[in-house]
Structure formats: C-alpha cells, structure tokens
Amino acid sequence: MAQDVYARVRANPKYEQLKRTRNSYGWVMTILMLVVYYGYIALIAFDKSFLAQPLSSSGVTTLGIPIGVGVILFTIIITGIYVRRANSEFDALKQQLIEECK
C-alpha cells in the first residue's frame, strides 16, 4: 500500500512543481546569503581601512559594526521570508498533493 501511495505522489505533476519551486527558491536564498556573507568577509580581508572609518568624528564605532549588524539582520530577514513562503505556498501545495493522492 505504501509503495502505491509513493508511486502516485511521484507521478503527480504538483509534486514536481513543489520540488522544482522549493529547490530553486532555496538556491536563490542560499546564493543571496553567500554573496552577503562572503562579501562582508572579503571587505574585511581586502579593505580594512574602509571598515575602520569612524561613524562620527568623536565616536569610537566604526563603519564595520553597522555593516556587520546588517549582515545578521539580512540573515534573519531572508530566513523569515523563506519560512513565510514555506508555510503558505509550499505547505498549500503539499496539502493539495496529499489530498489528491489519498
């Protein structure tokens, strides 16, 4: 019985749509995160003087601190975006697939 359900799920076009959409979206989000993270690391490695600029003439906080916080916030934001889409679109497709393959 389980093999029969498995075969029906794999044959359903919504399964392929779900797989394709989820995988491509996951890769886009991964690439965005890698670009931001490694861009920040490259900035640290190759242009320390840019990040060492103070934010104000009398302050001790440098430009690198808010950019680093921005990287962390970016991570939180894209995680939230992914979770929101997964909970709405991907879960809805999964539920439709389950209903059709019962």
Secondary structure, 3 states (H helix, E strand, C coil): CHHHHHHHHHHCHHHHHHHHHHHHHHHHHHHHHHHHHHHHHHHHHHCHHHHCCECCCCCCCECHHHHHHHHHHHHHHHHHHHHHHHHHHHHHHHHHHHHHHC
